[in-house]
Amino acid sequence: MMVLPEFIGLMFCFFFIATLYSSVGFGGGSSYLAILTLVFTQFYDIRTTALLCNLVVVSGSCYLYYKKGHMDFRKFVPFIIASIPLAFIGASFRLKENVFFIILGCALIISSFALIVQTLKLHRKEEQNKDYPALVTYVLGGSIGFLSGLVGIGGGIFLAPVLNHMKWERSIKIAALASFFILVNSVSGLVGLVANDTFQIPWPEALGLLVAVFLGGQLGIRISLSKLTGNGIKLVTAILVLFVGLRVLLVNGLQL
């Protein structure tokens, strides 16, 4: 059990992360994982709590994106169909902890660089979309779904930079897809943990964190939809993800 001052500080930290990530369509799972490694000792407590926090944040985001007309389910379905079973399979793998953190750290570092490049290229005046074969959508959704289940996050932080590079859709629709993708993969990942008897959560602490990310997520998505520029926030997010990825890789994975 954490002492109260430390717990309040942790809640504020999760609130800030949820605000930052939800403003660009993410859930914050990567950062939740990194921080929880500092305060929780049980490996599956960390994965389960991070997925639940993700779920709370993106549920609110998806609802508001839907109300604003940004949820194009016809275009989203191929990603979801491919990702759900593979996220379940990924969550079913019982990795050694250092292997898990090496995979997570490398994935976050790669996605952070991609997000930085994407952000720096967003100064173009008009977004021009490209059409891709359905097979590309299924393969991309399935691959990122598997990785999401494997490392215990929703996967939007991997998907959004790739789709922006591909010019798949307008940035706002990619953010909406990222939220929806995170939502379904978080649910699938949690089902995988339950099925393999690895769903573990310290309820007193986790409940406070869920409240914190709900409030932060509601604030962040409203910042995003109020037409304030998200470019600076995306850049800060990318830097944060890079820091988290390096720390997870070097400290938790390679144990340097």
C-alpha positions in Angstrom: 0.0 0.0 0.0 1.4 3.4 -1.0 1.6 6.3 1.4 -1.0 9.0 0.7 1.4 11.9 -0.6 3.1 9.5 -3.0 -0.3 8.2 -4.2 -1.7 11.7 -4.8 1.5 12.6 -6.8 1.0 9.4 -8.9 -2.6 10.4 -9.6 -1.6 13.9 -10.8 1.0 12.2 -13.0 -1.6 9.9 -14.5 -4.0 12.9 -14.9 -1.3 14.8 -16.9 -0.5 11.8 -19.1 -4.1 11.1 -19.9 -4.6 14.8 -20.8 -1.6 14.9 -23.0 -2.2 11.6 -24.8 -6.0 11.9 -25.3 -5.5 15.2 -27.0 -3.9 13.4 -29.9 -6.1 10.3 -29.9 -4.0 8.0 -27.6 -4.7 6.4 -24.3 -1.3 6.8 -22.6 -0.7 3.1 -22.0 3.0 3.2 -22.8 3.7 5.9 -20.1 1.4 4.2 -17.6 3.4 1.0 -18.0 6.7 2.8 -17.5 5.6 4.6 -14.4 3.8 1.6 -12.9 7.1 -0.3 -13.0 8.4 2.1 -10.4 5.5 1.7 -7.9 4.0 -1.9 -8.5 6.0 -5.0 -7.9 3.8 -7.5 -9.5 4.3 -7.8 -13.3 0.7 -8.6 -14.2 -0.6 -5.8 -11.9 1.3 -3.4 -14.2 -0.1 -4.8 -17.5 -3.7 -5.0 -16.2 -3.8 -1.6 -14.7 -2.3 0.0 -17.8 -4.9 -1.6 -20.0 -7.7 -0.5 -17.8 -6.5 3.1 -17.7 -6.2 3.0 -21.5 -9.8 1.7 -21.7 -11.2 4.5 -19.5 -9.4 7.3 -21.5 -10.3 6.1 -25.0 -13.9 5.2 -24.1 -14.6 8.9 -23.5 -12.6 10.0 -26.5 -14.5 7.6 -28.8 -17.8 8.9 -27.6 -16.9 12.5 -28.3 -15.3 11.7 -31.7 -18.6 9.9 -32.6 -20.7 12.9 -31.6 -18.5 15.1 -33.8 -18.9 12.8 -36.8 -15.3 11.6 -37.0 -15.9 7.9 -36.5 -16.0 6.4 -39.9 -16.8 2.8 -39.0 -16.8 1.6 -42.6 -13.1 2.5 -42.9 -12.2 1.4 -39.4 -13.7 -2.2 -39.5 -10.8 -3.9 -41.5 -8.3 -2.7 -38.8 -10.5 -4.0 -36.0 -11.3 -7.3 -37.6 -7.6 -8.1 -38.0 -6.5 -6.7 -34.7 -8.9 -8.2 -32.2 -7.8 -11.9 -32.5 -4.2 -11.0 -32.8 -4.3 -8.7 -29.8 -5.8 -11.6 -27.8 -3.1 -14.0 -29.0 -0.4 -11.4 -28.2 -1.7 -10.9 -24.7 -1.7 -14.7 -24.2 2.1 -15.0 -24.5 3.9 -15.4 -21.2 7.1 -13.4 -21.9 10.0 -13.1 -19.6 9.9 -9.7 -18.1 13.2 -8.4 -19.6 12.1 -9.7 -23.0 8.8 -7.9 -22.6 10.5 -4.6 -21.7 13.0 -4.9 -24.5 10.2 -5.3 -27.1 8.2 -2.4 -25.6 11.2 -0.1 -25.4 12.3 -0.7 -29.0 8.7 -0.3 -30.2 8.3 3.0 -28.3 11.6 4.4 -29.6 10.7 3.6 -33.2 7.2 5.1 -32.9 8.5 8.2 -31.2 10.8 9.0 -34.0 8.0 8.4 -36.5 5.7 10.7 -34.6 8.4 13.4 -34.4 8.9 13.2 -38.2 5.1 13.2 -38.7 4.7 16.3 -36.5 7.4 18.3 -38.3 5.7 17.5 -41.7 2.2 18.6 -40.6 2.8 22.2 -41.7 1.5 21.4 -45.2 -1.6 23.5 -46.0 -3.7 20.6 -47.3 -3.9 17.0 -46.4 -4.0 14.8 -49.5 -5.2 11.2 -48.8 -4.2 8.1 -50.6 -6.1 4.9 -51.3 -4.7 1.5 -50.4 -5.8 -2.0 -51.1 -7.9 -3.7 -48.4 -5.1 -6.2 -47.8 -2.8 -3.5 -46.6 -5.3 -2.4 -44.0 -5.8 -6.0 -42.7 -2.1 -6.7 -42.5 -1.4 -3.4 -40.7 -4.3 -3.8 -38.3 -3.3 -7.4 -37.5 0.4 -6.7 -37.0 -0.1 -3.8 -34.7 -2.9 -5.6 -32.9 -0.5 -8.5 -32.1 2.2 -6.1 -30.9 -0.4 -4.2 -28.8 -1.5 -7.4 -27.0 2.1 -8.5 -26.6 3.3 -5.4 -24.8 0.0 -4.6 -23.0 -1.0 -1.3 -24.6 -3.8 -0.3 -27.0 -1.6 0.2 -30.1 -2.8 3.6 -31.2 0.6 5.0 -30.5 2.0 2.6 -33.1 -0.8 3.0 -35.6 -1.3 6.7 -35.9 2.3 7.7 -37.0 2.2 4.9 -39.7 -1.2 6.1 -41.0 -0.1 9.7 -41.0 3.0 8.8 -43.0 0.8 6.8 -45.4 -1.6 9.8 -45.7 -4.4 7.3 -45.1 -6.9 10.0 -43.9 -7.2 13.4 -42.4 -5.4 13.8 -39.0 -8.6 14.1 -37.1 -10.0 10.8 -38.5 -6.7 9.1 -37.8 -6.9 10.3 -34.2 -10.5 8.9 -34.0 -9.3 5.6 -35.4 -6.4 5.4 -33.0 -8.8 5.9 -30.1 -11.2 3.2 -31.4 -8.3 0.9 -32.1 -7.0 1.3 -28.6 -10.5 0.7 -27.2 -11.1 -2.7 -28.9 -7.5 -3.9 -28.4 -7.5 -3.0 -24.7 -10.7 -5.0 -24.3 -9.2 -7.9 -26.3 -6.0 -7.7 -24.3 -7.9 -7.8 -21.0 -9.9 -10.8 -22.2 -6.6 -12.5 -23.0 -5.2 -11.8 -19.5 -8.4 -13.2 -17.9 -8.4 -16.3 -20.1 -4.8 -17.0 -19.1 -5.4 -16.2 -15.4 -3.0 -13.3 -15.4 -5.6 -10.5 -14.8 -4.3 -9.0 -11.5 -5.1 -5.5 -10.2 -4.5 -3.8 -6.8 -7.9 -2.3 -6.6 -7.5 0.5 -4.0 -4.6 2.1 -5.9 -6.0 1.3 -9.3 -9.4 2.9 -8.6 -7.8 6.2 -7.8 -5.7 6.0 -11.0 -8.8 5.2 -13.1 -10.5 8.3 -11.7 -7.4 10.4 -12.5 -7.1 9.2 -16.1 -10.9 9.6 -16.7 -10.7 13.3 -15.7 -7.5 13.9 -17.7 -8.9 12.1 -20.7 -12.0 14.2 -20.8 -9.9 17.4 -20.6 -7.5 16.3 -23.3 -10.1 15.2 -25.9 -11.9 18.5 -25.4 -8.6 20.4 -26.1 -8.3 18.4 -29.3 -11.8 19.0 -30.5 -11.9 22.7 -29.6 -9.8 23.3 -32.8 -6.7 24.4 -30.8 -3.5 23.2 -32.6 -2.4 19.8 -31.6 0.9 20.0 -33.3 2.9 21.2 -30.3 1.2 18.7 -28.1 2.1 15.9 -30.6 5.7 16.9 -30.5 5.8 16.9 -26.7 4.1 13.5 -26.7 6.7 12.2 -29.1 9.5 13.4 -26.8 7.8 11.9 -23.8 7.4 8.5 -25.7 11.1 8.6 -26.6 12.1 9.2 -23.0 9.8 6.4 -21.8 11.1 4.1 -24.5 14.7 4.7 -23.7 14.1 4.2 -20.0 12.1 1.0 -20.4 14.7 -0.4 -22.8 17.8 0.5 -20.8 16.6 0.2 -17.2 13.9 -2.5 -17.3 14.9 -4.4 -20.4 18.7 -4.4 -20.5 18.9 -3.5 -16.8 21.9 -1.2 -17.3 
